[in-house]
């Protein structure tokens, strides 16, 4: 992917930074250009760049590129990168990397863009330089197909997705406000999935109050390792799948709904506040992925109940259940179990708030009112962060709501009230067993970070064993009675092993259907 960028009159002084890009972002190394790999020039001729690396922050490490003299007029920069090389041993993670696939390229701009440091709105004009001899070549950006113009900060180019080459789509002509894109044929029908995702998007977009002409794009790509996931960026998301269509334990439909829901609810804060606000961004994505899928008719009540209980089980059985938000955040990208903390905690806390709001108001108020209020205030230019959220829940539920929030932050166990999710469901005390694969769940082509004393270790797995085959993680997560069948290659031979990836039972809560209430009466 080559980039030629013209920056209008940056007026950068000698020794000051012109460009900036991440070297490492949430554990992923980017193109990380040395200064010598970037050509720069202005009205006075060639510019020489040097680079300076900043101290690591909460989400990554950044590099700035400094000019040897004051710039004169517009500045043009040029640089290029090869796609990232990936294989079965690659660790799964956010879908930021640029990859070669199906004769084209697909990834996020944050991997390959070095961008102006100045934080101001630009008039961004994006032009694709594609082979003119290939009629099937297309260039897709999160904000549209082909050449596009918009207004926004330079970072808009970084935190959005790109696909170039023989891209296919649903709808096939790429016209309209919605598109579903892929470069290689997936192990599912992308046209059918595209239609279902479009239907869900229309419902979510109306619920969150988008203007009628709002656009949205979904990108899909295959992984060479047997796992998947998703990442949401500006007006778009990308999801990855394994060779057999593997995504997450909740299934592709919930992965897509979750990433799409990320487009709207969030709390404001500094970049380093992510560990403290992740409960809201991930919790609302889990909550509204489930609730709005039901309201849109893309799932039924049985599927709703199954997924809600999977969220609850994941929450109560997480060995990091009682970590504070800050402590869990420190391990967020190092341990998949810590990464799941804000998902389950946020879902259960928001379900509790929703149930309490409905009970106090006689059904006239719900979590919808608070989440949409946050969004309206943000769209009006107001910063709405943690303190504003506390004020809102105290206003609705009284002083105890502040302590409930602080208890959630501290990692105290959350039990939603009876009546959460309406009269069709009751909450029942039970036991559940924690899922623990015993090694890094983000890298399933090889055994890495094997935990001593885990059932995987006791079964005979060793650190560094290449994994030939493994029971799909989604199947294991959804069935506590399942056994993990794994075949590893050791000393040139294939060795089959089996173990239970579940620990001893712990106290938990689950929802159950109330007998005798028709589905038609279960309005959520």
N, C-alpha and C positions, 0 to 999 in steps of 0.2 A: 504494500500500500504506500504509494508516494503522495506527498502533500506539497503543494505550492500555495503559500498564503501571503496575501498582501495586507499589511496592517497600516491603516491610515494615520500618518503623522503621529507616531507615538511620543515624540519629543523626549526620548530617553537620554539621560545625561551619561557621561563617561563613567564606567564602572558600575552603573546601575543595571538591574535586571530587566531584560526585554521579554523573556519567555519563562514559562514554568511548566513542569509536568511531574507526575508521581514516578518514583523509581519502584517503590513497592506500595501496593494498595491492597489492604486486607489480605495480606499473605501472598499476593500475586505479583511477580516481577513483570513490569511493562517493557516496552521497547527500550527504555532507558538510554536514550541517545547520549553519547559523549559529545561535548561541544564541537569537536572536529567533524561530526557527522551532519552538522546543520550549516548550510550555506546561507549567508545573509548579506543583503546589499540595500543601499538606499540611493538617494539622489547624488551623493558624493562618491559612490562606488562601493567596494567591498567592505563589509564589517567583519571583524574578528570576534568570535565569542569565546568566553571561558565559562566554566560552570562551577556552582557552589552548592553542596548538598546540605540541606537543613537537618536539624535533629529530628529523629522519629517522633511522630505524633500518635494520637489514639488510633488512627485508621491507616497510617502509612508514612512513607518518607518521600519528601519532595526535593526536586533539583531545580535551581534557577539558572538561567543562561544570561550572562552579563556582557555588555558591549564594551569594546575597547575605546570608543570615542562617542561623542554626542551624535545622535542620529539626525539626519537632515531629510525632511520630507517623508514620503511613504517608505516603509521597509518591506522588502520581500524576503521570505525565508523558504528554504526547500530542504526536505529530508524524506527518508523512506525507511521502511522496515519489512522484513520477511514475516510471515505469520508464525505464531508460536508452534513449536513441535510438541505434539501430545501423543500419548500411547496408553496402554492398559494400566501402567503404573502411575499415571498422572493423578494428582490429588484433585478431587472435585471441589469446586468453589464458585464464587460469583462469576457470572458469564461476561467478564470484562475483556478477556483475551481475544486477539484477532486470530482466526483459524482459516486454513484452506479447507474447502469442502465442496464436493460436487462441481469442480471446475471453477469455483469462485472463492470469494472471501466473505467472512461474516464475523462481526464482533462489535465491541464498543469503542468509541473514540478515545476514551481515557487510556487505552492501551497504546495508541500510536500518535496522539496529538501532543505537541508542545505548543502552548497557547500564550497569548499576551497576558502579562501579569496584572494589567490595569483592570479593575473591577468596575466596569461601566457598560451600559448598553451599546452594542454595535449593530450596524446594519450588516447582517451576515448573508452573503451570497455564496451558495455552494454549487459548484459545477463538477460534473463527473467527466473524466477523460477515459472513455471506454472504446474498445476496438470498433472501428466503423464498419468492419467487414462482417461482424457477427450480429445478425438481426435479433438474436435472442438475448443479447447482453443488456442487463438492466442495472441501474444503480438506485438503491432504496436507502433513505434516511428515515429516522423516526418521524420526521416532519413532512415526508412526502417522497414521491418517486421522481427521479430525474433532477434537473436543476431547480433549486429552491432558494427563496429569499425570505428572511424573517428578521426580527429584531430581538436581541437578547444579549446576555453576557457571553463572553468567549467560552466560559465553562459549559455552555449549552452544547457546544460541539463535542466536548469530552463526555458528558453524561447523557449520551444518546447512542442509538444503535445504527449500524451500517451493514448492508449486504450488497455485493456486486458480483456480476457474472450472469450465468444462465438461471436467474432467480425465477421460481414459480410462485404463484399466489392464488389465493381465493379472496375476492373474485379474480378471475384469470386476467382481466384487463387492467387490474390495479387502480381502477377509478373509484371514486367515492371517498368517504371519510374514514373507512375502516379497511384494513388489509391484513392478511395472514400469509407469511412468506416462508419459503424453505428452498434449500439448494440441492438436497439429495432426498430421494423418496424415503419417508419414514415408515416404520412398521405399523402404521395405522393410516386410516384414510384422512389425509390432511384437508380435503375439501369438506367432508362431513364435520371434522373438528372445527374448521374455520367458520362454518355456518353456526355451530353451537356457541363458539366463542363470541361471534358477532351478536348473537341474541343476548348473551349475558352482558356484553359490553353495553348494548343499548339500554338495558335495565339499570345497570350500575350508573351509567352516565346521567340518566334521568334522575335517579335517586340523589346523586351528589350535586345536581343542579348545573350541569355543563350547558353551555350554549348549544343550540341545534347544530351548528357547523363545526363542533369540536372534532378533532381527528384522533385516531388511535391506530397503532400498528403492533402486530405480534410477530416475532421471529422465532423459528424453531431450528435447532441443529442437533446432529447426532454426536454422541460421545464414543470414544474408543474403549471406554471402561463401563462396567455394568451398573451405572447409577446416573442420576440426573438431578435437576433442580431448576430454579428460575431466578431471574434478576429483573427488577423493575427500574426503568429510567424515565426520562421525560416523554410523556405521552406514548409510552411503548413498554413492552417487556420482551425478554427472550427466555425461552426455556430449552433445556437440554435433556436428552433421553439416551438410555443405553441401547445396545443392539436389539434387545427384546422389548423396547419401549419403556424401560424402567425410568421412573421419575422419582416420586417420593412415596412414603408409606400410605398417604391418604389418596394417592392416585393422581393421574394427569389432570382430571377435571378440577380437583381442589387446588392443585399446584397452579393451574392457569387462573382460577378464580382469585387465589391469594395474591399472585403477582399483579393482577389487574386491579385489585382493591387497593394496592399500594399507591395507585395514582392519585388518591385523594386525601385520606386522613393522615395528618402528621402534626407533631408539636414542634414549635420553633425552639431553637437553641443553637449554641455554638457547635462546631464540628466535633469537639471533644465531649459534647454532651450525649452522644449517641448511646452509650451504655445506660444512661439515665432515662432516655426517652424511648428506647427500643421496645419497652413493654407496650407503649401506645401504638407505634407504627406496626409492629408485628402482631400485637393483640387485635387491633382493629382489622388488620388484613385477614386474620384467622376468623374473626367473628363475622365480618360482612361477606367474606367469601362464602361462608356457610349459609348465612341468613339470606343474602340476596340471591344465591343460587336456588334456594327453596322458593323464594318469592317469584323468581323468573321462570320457575318450572323446569329448570335443567336438572334438578334432583328431586326425589320424593321424600316423604317423612322418614321412611326406613333408612335411607341414605343419610339424611340429616342426623338421625339419632346415632347411627354408627360413627359418623365423623365427630360429632360432639363428644361422644364417649371416648373416642380415640384421643382427642385433645385432653380430656380430663385425665385419662390414664397416663398419658405422656407427662402431664403436670405432676400428678401425685407420686409417680414412680421415679422421677428424675433424681439421681443421687445428689444433684446440686440444688435441690428444691429450696433449701434454707440459706443459700448464699444471698447476700445483698445484691441489688441491681448492679452496683459498681463492681463488686467482686466477680460476679458472673461475666460482666463486660470485659474484664481483663483477660479472661480465658476464651472469649467469644470465638475467635478464629483458630484457636489451638485445639479445642476439644468440642466435638459435635454435641456432646451432652450439655455443655455450658451454652452452646449456641441455641439450644432448644429452650432455655429458661425463659426468655422474654416472650416466646410464642405461647407456651402453656400458661405462664403467669399472667400475661396480658389478657388472654382469652378468658381465663377464670375470673379475674378481677372485673373485667368489663361485663361478663355475664352476671356477676354479683350486683354491680351498679345497675344494670338493666332490670334485674328482678326487683331490686329495692325501689327503683323509680316507678315501676309499674304498680307495685304494692301500695306505695304511699299515695299515688295519684289516682288510684282506681282504674289504671289502664290508660289514663290520658297522657302520661309522659313516659318516655323510654330513653334508652341510650341514643336512639336516633336523634333526639332533640339536642343533646349535648354535642355529639359528633358533628352534626350539621351546623350548629352554632359556631364551633371552632372554625369550621371551613368558611362560613360567611364572614366572620371577623377577619380571618386571614386574607380573604379576597378583597376586603375593604382596606387593607394595608396595615392592620394591627398585628403585632407580634403576640402570639398565644403560645405560652410555654407551660412549664410545670406549675408555677404559682397560679397562673390563670385557671388551669384545670382544677386545682384544689379549691379555688374560690367558687368555681361553678358547681362542683359536687356538694360543697358545704351549703351553698345557696339552695340547692334542691333537696338535700337529705339531712341537713343539720350538722352540728359540730362533730358528731361521731364519724362523719365521712372523712374528715381530715385524718383521724387516727387510723381508719381503715386503709387510707392511702399510704400512710407511713408504715403500717404493718406489711402492706404489699411490698414496698420498697425494701423493707428489712428481711423479707423472705419468710414471713410467717404464713402458715397454711391458710388457704382461702377455701371457704365452703359457701357457695351461693345459696340464697334462700329457696325454700320450697316455692313453687310457682314460676321459677325461672323457665322461660320458653313456654309459658302458658299452661292452661289446665290439662293439656294432653300428656304432659310429662311430669313425673315426680322424681325427686332426688333420693337415692338410696345409698346407705352406707354399705361398703363391701370391702374386698381386698383385691389388690392387683399386683402383678409382678413386673419389676423393672426390666426393660429390654436393654441388654448390654452385649454387643457383639464381641467385645473383648479387645478390639483393636480399632484403628482409625476407620470410621465409617465413610470418610470422605475420599478414601483411596482403596478401591476394592479389587484392584488388579494385583496387589501384593500385600502381605501382612506387614503393617507398619504400626509402631507404637503399641505393641502387644503388652497388655497389662498383666503383670505377674499375679497369679492367683485367680485369674478369670477362668471361666469355663472353657474358653477357647484355648488358653494355655494348658489347662489340665487335660484337654482332649488331644494335645500333642502338636498344636500349631507352634511354629517358631518364627521369630522375627526375621523378616526378609523372604519368607516363603512366597514364590510366585503362585498366584491363585489361578487355577485352570477353570474352575467353575464354583459357583456359590449359589445357594438358594436365594432368590430375589429378596432383598431387604424388605420390600413392601409386604410380601407374603409373611415373612417372619414377624414383622411388627404387628400385623393384624391377627395373629393367631398365637397366643401364649403357649399352646400345646405343640406348636411346630418345632421341629428340630432343624438345625442348620447343617445341611450336607455340603461339605466343602472338599474340593479336590485340589491339592497343592502339588507342585513339582519340586522334588528334592533328590539330589544326587542322580539326576537324569531320569528319575522314575516318577510316575503319578501316584500320589498317596491319598486315598479317600479317608476322610475323618467326619465325625458327627458329634454334635454337642447341642445342648439347650442354651440359647442365648438369653435366658431369663433368670433373675435372682429370686430370692425368697419373697413371699407375699408381704405387702405393706398395706396399711389402711388407706382406703380411697373412697371416692364417691362417684356414682354413675347415675345417669338418667334412665328411666324406664317408661314405656308407654302406659298410660292409665287405661285399663280395660273399659270398653263400652263407649268410648268417645270417638265419633266418626272423624275421618280425615278432614272432612269439610269444615269441621268446627275448630280445627287446629290452625288458626291464623296467627302468624308470628310477624 
